[in-house]
Amino acid sequence: MTATADRLDHRIPERELMDEADQACAYAVADFSEVNQGFVDRFCATFSDLRAGRVVDLGCGPADIPLRLARALPGIEIIAVDGARAMLHHARVALIASGLGRRVHLTAARVPAMPFGARGFAACVSNSLLHHLPDPLSLWREIRRIARPGAPVLVMDLFRPATRAAAREIVERSAGQESPVLRRDFYNSLLAAFTVDEVRAQLEESGLGRCACEVVSDRHWLVAGHTPAR
């Protein structure tokens, strides 16, 4: 492969849903505890005034983040949404084991066809959903629609590295001990991800330009802020 062919100047989209049983299983058993707990800790620290209300998690996967968030904030109710029923199977197993079924509720839905009315959520969170979407603006516009004015927003995802070689290095460094299925999907996700500059442009176009987008790890960006006050 030539140096030019190795570059990732444009994203390479992947499948929108992780709906194959082996994919969902590999993701559910992988150890994302450090990243997921860091996400929850950041939410609690950034939005320390939020102690009650309905929070929506878009692309909840096996529900590790909503369960951690529910434990951290006993006054909130969480609607955990994913479009992949194979992933929701693992989420349901985790939810039953957690004993948090009265406060965490699973919903099968896809962005942007969400079964929620406008301005109904006190906060919106999402981790690793954006790179799956054919139209990234659909996520930001849906957040604006379903969140109340001034609601906290915390979204994290992978950023696209400069080259395929760099993507392979990230996979080996971060997931070298994981299953071949997860490593394959992780690599494809890096190729499908958006750069920080691309995300900032999306935020401006969707009316969320006051949210900040910053690199927070060797492979993640994070968007934090609030929806417009009106």
C-alpha positions in Angstrom: 0.0 0.0 0.0 1.4 3.4 -1.0 1.7 6.2 1.5 -1.2 8.1 -0.2 -3.5 5.0 -0.1 -2.6 4.6 3.6 -4.0 8.1 4.5 -7.4 8.6 5.9 -8.4 12.0 4.5 -12.0 10.8 4.4 -14.0 8.5 6.6 -14.9 5.0 5.4 -18.4 4.3 6.6 -19.2 1.0 8.3 -22.5 -0.8 9.1 -24.9 1.3 11.1 -26.0 -1.5 13.5 -23.9 -4.0 15.5 -26.7 -6.5 15.2 -24.7 -9.7 14.7 -24.7 -12.0 17.7 -20.9 -12.4 17.7 -20.4 -8.6 17.4 -22.7 -7.9 20.3 -21.2 -10.6 22.5 -17.6 -9.5 21.8 -18.6 -5.9 22.7 -20.5 -6.9 25.8 -17.7 -9.0 27.3 -14.8 -6.6 26.4 -13.4 -4.5 29.3 -14.4 -0.9 28.7 -14.7 -0.2 32.5 -12.0 2.5 32.6 -13.3 4.5 29.6 -17.0 4.1 30.6 -16.4 5.1 34.3 -14.3 8.0 33.1 -17.3 9.1 31.0 -19.7 8.9 33.9 -17.2 10.7 36.3 -16.8 13.5 33.7 -20.6 13.9 33.4 -21.0 14.1 37.2 -18.2 16.6 37.5 -19.2 18.8 34.5 -22.9 18.9 35.3 -22.8 18.7 39.1 -26.1 20.6 39.4 -28.1 17.8 37.7 -29.5 15.5 40.4 -32.9 14.5 39.1 -34.8 14.1 35.8 -34.9 11.9 32.8 -31.6 11.3 31.0 -31.4 9.7 27.5 -28.4 7.6 26.4 -28.3 7.3 22.6 -26.5 4.1 21.4 -26.3 2.5 24.8 -24.9 -0.8 23.6 -24.9 -3.4 26.5 -25.9 -0.6 28.9 -22.8 -0.3 31.0 -22.8 3.5 30.9 -26.4 4.0 31.8 -26.1 1.5 34.7 -23.0 3.3 36.0 -24.7 6.6 35.6 -27.8 5.4 37.5 -25.6 4.2 40.4 -23.7 7.5 40.5 -26.9 9.7 40.4 -29.7 8.0 42.4 -32.2 10.7 41.6 -32.3 10.3 37.8 -34.2 8.0 35.5 -32.4 6.8 32.3 -33.8 5.8 29.0 -31.2 3.7 27.3 -31.6 3.5 23.5 -30.0 1.2 20.9 -31.1 0.1 17.4 -29.4 -3.3 17.6 -31.6 -5.9 19.2 -28.6 -8.3 19.6 -27.0 -5.5 21.7 -30.1 -4.9 23.7 -30.2 -8.6 24.6 -26.9 -8.1 26.5 -28.2 -4.8 28.0 -31.3 -6.6 29.3 -29.2 -9.3 31.0 -27.0 -6.6 32.6 -30.1 -4.6 33.7 -31.7 -7.6 35.4 -28.5 -8.4 37.2 -28.1 -4.8 38.4 -31.4 -4.5 40.2 -31.9 -1.0 38.6 -34.9 -1.9 36.4 -37.1 0.7 38.0 -34.8 3.6 36.9 -33.1 2.3 33.7 -35.4 1.5 30.8 -34.3 0.0 27.5 -35.8 1.2 24.2 -35.2 -0.2 20.7 -34.9 2.7 18.3 -32.6 4.3 15.8 -31.5 7.9 15.2 -33.3 9.9 13.9 -36.5 7.9 14.1 -36.8 8.2 17.9 -40.2 7.6 19.6 -39.8 10.6 21.9 -41.6 13.9 22.0 -39.7 17.2 21.8 -37.9 18.7 24.8 -38.6 15.8 27.2 -35.1 15.0 28.6 -33.1 16.8 31.3 -29.8 15.6 29.7 -28.5 13.7 26.7 -25.5 11.4 26.6 -24.0 9.2 23.9 -20.8 7.1 23.6 -19.5 5.7 20.3 -22.7 6.1 18.2 -21.8 9.0 15.8 -19.3 7.0 13.7 -22.0 4.4 12.9 -24.4 7.0 11.4 -24.6 7.6 7.7 -25.6 11.2 8.4 -23.9 12.6 11.5 -26.1 15.7 11.7 -29.0 13.4 12.5 -27.6 12.8 16.0 -27.0 16.5 16.8 -30.4 17.5 15.5 -32.1 14.8 17.4 -30.4 15.8 20.6 -31.6 19.4 20.1 -35.1 18.1 19.4 -35.6 15.8 22.4 -33.6 17.7 25.1 -35.1 20.5 27.0 -33.6 24.0 26.5 -30.3 24.4 28.3 -30.0 20.6 28.9 -26.5 19.1 29.5 -25.0 17.2 26.6 -22.1 14.8 26.8 -21.0 12.9 23.7 -17.9 10.9 23.2 -16.6 8.9 20.2 -13.5 7.8 18.4 -11.6 10.2 16.2 -10.2 9.1 12.8 -6.4 8.8 12.8 -4.3 10.1 10.0 -3.5 6.7 8.4 -4.5 3.1 8.4 -1.2 2.2 10.0 -2.0 4.5 12.9 -5.4 2.9 13.2 -3.8 -0.6 13.4 -1.5 0.7 16.1 -4.4 2.0 18.2 -6.2 -1.3 17.9 -3.1 -3.3 19.0 -2.3 -0.9 21.9 -5.9 -0.6 23.2 -7.5 -4.0 22.3 -4.6 -6.3 21.5 -6.0 -8.9 24.0 -9.6 -8.7 22.9 -11.3 -11.1 20.4 -10.6 -11.0 16.7 -14.2 -9.9 16.1 -13.8 -6.9 18.4 -10.4 -5.9 17.0 -11.9 -6.0 13.4 -14.8 -3.9 14.4 -12.6 -1.5 16.3 -10.4 -1.0 13.3 -13.4 -0.4 11.0 -14.8 2.1 13.6 -11.6 4.1 13.6 -11.8 4.3 9.8 -15.4 5.4 10.0 -14.9 8.0 12.7 -14.9 11.8 12.4 -12.1 14.2 13.2 -12.4 16.9 15.8 -12.6 19.6 13.1 -15.4 17.7 11.3 -17.4 17.3 14.6 -17.0 21.0 15.3 -18.4 21.8 11.9 -21.3 19.5 12.6 -22.1 21.2 15.9 -22.1 24.6 14.2 -24.4 23.5 11.5 -26.8 21.8 13.9 -27.1 24.7 16.3 -24.9 23.2 19.0 -21.9 25.4 18.3 -21.6 26.5 21.9 -20.7 22.9 22.9 -16.9 22.3 23.1 -15.2 19.4 21.3 -11.8 18.4 22.6 -9.5 15.4 22.3 -9.5 13.6 25.7 -7.4 10.4 24.9 -5.2 8.9 22.3 -8.4 7.9 20.4 -11.4 9.8 21.8 -12.9 13.2 21.4 -15.5 14.6 23.8 -18.3 17.1 23.2 -19.6 18.8 26.4 -22.0 21.7 26.8 -25.7 22.5 26.8 -28.5 22.8 24.3 -29.5 26.3 23.4 -31.5 28.0 26.1 -34.4 28.5 23.7 
